[in-house]
Amino acid sequence: MTTTVTANEDEGRYEIYVDDELAGFTFFSIAGDVATFPHTEIASEFEGQGLAKQLIGSALDDIRARGLKVIALCPFVRRFIDTHPDYQDLLAH
């Protein structure tokens, strides 16, 4: 199983693919220097495989590389940041 995370700017989301099949995505929008994450979905046939963690981690790594902060409206993104202290500096205050 090969997984890939890509930023799909046209759709406003980061996508995770498993062997070239879209397995899930997390929506984002950027205003100024803040990226807001309102919603994440993983297809039911891919649930329970840790893909949401991989997707969100990769998305946040990209946001960090862009020099942006994060508003985590999505419960998945919020929980990821809450449980990974090395990402808490990304939260917009």
Summary of the structure (lengths in Angstrom):
residues: 93
radius of gyration: 12.4
end to end distance: 38.2
largest distance: 38.2
contacts: 255
relative contact order: 0.19
helix: 35%
strand: 37%
